[in-house]
Structure formats: structure tokens, C-alpha cells
Amino acid sequence: SEGTTLTKLRLAIVGAGPAGIYAADILLKHERGFDVSIDLFEGLPAPYGLVRYGVAPDHPRIKGIITALREVLDRGDIRIFGNVQYGRDITLDDLKRHYNAVIFATGAVRDAALDIPGIDLPGSYGAADFVSWYDGHPDYPREWPLEAQSVAVIGNGNVALDVARMLAKHADDLLPTEIPANVYAGLKASPVTDVHVFGRRGPTQVKFSPLELRELGELRDVDMVVYEEDFDYDDAARRAIESNKQILVIDRVFTKWREEGQTGASRRLHLHFFAKPLEVVAGPDGRVAAFRYERTEPDGAGGVRGTGEIREVPVQALYRAVGYFGSPLDGIPFDERRGVIPNHEGQVLRSDPTSPGQDNEILPGVYATGWIKRGPVGLIGHTKSDAMETIQHLVNDQASWWSPAEPSEEAVVALLEARGVRYTNLDGWHALDQHEIALGQTEGRARIKVVPREEMVDISRGGA
């Protein structure tokens, strides 16, 4: 009740990716005058979010992040309820009945739109859907149509490079990774010979990291193709190379590829710059037949402008990798334009703060962190500082926390049981984790992911 200082905070966190797990960890280590009891709710049977389901399987660096997240969960001071869908299995009213506050850390998993004619043609895909397929996400179809010889990938970020690499790489070279069997079979049968990556700006304005770029050039039996016309640098580009170490390294990689030329490999990965998407062109069968774009040029102010020159590259499939986008949550304000929950430093606002005439009133007890708070930008380091900012407000806002009618830790378990929710817990995740590692051991691999949701849940619940 008002005026009394609470001795214990019951906190719900929705989303068990890095954002949710870091928020829990930071709060537990925070200097505060009260006890904390944290329940983490996750829609999938397994934790880690996009670290498990959004990163190409041939990225060993991600293992380090998973190790850090695992250490937080394995301490045992955070309860996890997997396979629990917010808005279906548990509602905002439920959370208010059992907790003092909630942090939404639901991330961004949809593809941002690319609004050009033909983007919805058969053979045109969102990169996020393809990533979910090759990462064995339980809610995506097992089959993926890989029938194209030439493929376009639109975007100049790390996801675009991941998608291009997975399409161009020979499937056998993915066997040491945790790639699911159905994904290996699909990629193995792919007839692809050419993957074209398009960015609307120049080579010194790319969004991917030097490491990702360098890895592309290390693919077996894949030639890197760059085009000399893209490297006629203006002063702004030259200044960027001189002043930014990352861009310098990126330029060195490009220079190496320009000097090496092609070796006659069976597959080619082309990087096209100064290409503004105009249209996905349909063939007589109504499917993707070409990608049409306008050639751009530097505008002298760090951007690009159109040249009026229109080009077309024949392709039979196209992937847009122009960013991720958040999804709205039941009972929580949502900014449809930016794909985030409107907030002030993680405190959720009743309405979009940029809308004219809107009050920026804070919604008591409701917080956000990670990509659903700030949009799909930044790496793991940003996610930590982001969580710290949100937690600082949560701790200071004690006077406006909810007063739950049933705050006991048993009450929420009873609620899920009564609703027949087949939730998974930390022991269940350990069981699934060990099961996947054992599956991999027989084939000399790190792990083999279990893909069907029901099977994940059965293993996690001991066959129950």
C-alpha cells in the first residue's frame, strides 16, 4: 500500500533472450533496499531468443554470449517459465495479480517492410523468416523453397551477410555446426550459383562489421565479386577510411578481393553498392524473375542521390534484410511506426511521445528493455547498458509499483497448472540442452537442435 516500503519485489520479465536475462542479472546485483524474486516468461520452450534463433549456425563467437547467459540462469536465483505465451497463457491482469512490476524484453523478430512493387511475389522472402528456418525455430515450416540459381539479398547489415553466406556456402561445410538435419538437406539440394547482395549506399557506408565481411571471403569454392565502378571514392569516403578503423579494415578486405579477381569457383557472391531498390519484377509464371534498381551516387553530405540510371539483374528469388521490427503486445502501448513500445528510458508511456497533443504519462509498473525498447539496433553491449537504465528506473519507482493480490511464488505456478499450460523450467531446459548435445556427439558435432515444439516440451518435461 502507499507509504509503506516494500521488503520484497516480485518481478515478471517477459522474454528470455539476452535483454531479459541481462535485466534480471543487473537487478539481482543492484544495490537496493529490498529482496527480489524474478520470474522469466518465454514463449519458446528454450531460452536465449535471437542468440539461439537469429544467428547463423556457423558463428562460433555466439557461443561466448550463450556461456555468459547460461551462467546467469544456472545460478538458480531466477525462475524461468518456458513455452508460456504472453497474451494467451498469461495476461497483463494476471501479472498485476501476482507481481509488483513487469519488464517486457520481447525483442524484434519480424522483418521490417520494404515498400516496393513486387515485394510480395512468390519467391520474395523476409530474411528473418529464412533465418528462423535455418536456425530450426519451432514455429516455422520444416521445408524452405531453395530452387533459384540466382538470388538477390537486399540490405547491407550483418543479417544480409548471414543470409548471403548461408545461401552461397556449400552445405557440407556447415556439418560441424548445430544445423538441423532438414536444413542441411535443403541447402545441400540448392542449385544456387550466384548470390547478389545490394546496398543503396557506398562500400564505406555499410552496416556490417569487418569480421563478418572477412568471413565471406573464406568460403570454400565461392568467388567474391566486387565491381570497380563502386570504388571511385569521393572525399567523404576517403575521409571515412582515414578516420574510422572499422571502415579502414572493410576497405582493405574489398581491396584484396578487387586485386584477387575470380578463380572459377562453382559459386559466386556478388556485392553491389549504390543500388536503390525500385521493383521486384515478375516473370510470365508470376514469380520473381528480376530485381530492378536505380544506380545512386554520393551526394557529398554522407548520403546518396539517384542518377536516373535503371538496371535489372535476373534472379529467381529475393530476400529482404532491411532490419527487424517489433510486435505489439496485448494491453501495452505500441508505436506502429518504429515497432517499439513507447517509453522514457525504459519506463513505458501511455502513448507515443512524438505524437502531437499526447500526454507522456508513465504507465506504472510497466517497463521495457532491449530491442522492443530501442528498436533493433546495437550489439550485446548496448543491451546491457539498456537494461541498466531500465533497472535504475524500476528501483527508483517503488512508490508506483503494483500491489499484487497474490504475490506468493506458488500462486503463478498454480495458475499455469490450472490452465493446463505445459510450461518448461530451468531443469527442463538443462534436460533439452543435454539431449541436443548428446544427439550431436554421435555425429561429432557440438549439438543437433530439436526442432518441433512438442518434442522440445516433451523432453523438457521428462516425457510428461
ABEGO torsion letter per residue (X at the ends): XBGBBBABBBBBBBEABAAAAAAAAAAAABBBABBBBBBBBBABABBGEAAAAABBAABAAAAAAAAAAAAAAAAGABBBBBGBBBGAABBAAAAAAABABBBBBAEBABBBBBBBBGAABBGBBBAAAAAAAAAGBAABBABBBBABABBBBBEABAAAAAAAAAAABBAAAAAABABBAAAAAAAAABABABBBBBBABBAAABABBAAAAAAAAABBGBBBBBBAAAABBBAAAAAAAAABAAAAAAAAAAAAAAAAEBAGBABBBBBBBGBBBABBBBBAAGBBABBBBBBBBBAGAGBBBBAGBBBBBBBABBBBBAEBBBBBBBGBBBBAAAGBBBBBGGBBBABBAABBGBBBBBBBGBBBBEAAAAEBBEBAAAAAAAAAAAAAAAAAAAAABBBBABABAAAAAAAAAAAGBBBBBAAAAAAAAAAAAAAAAAAGBABBBBABAAAAAAAAAGGX
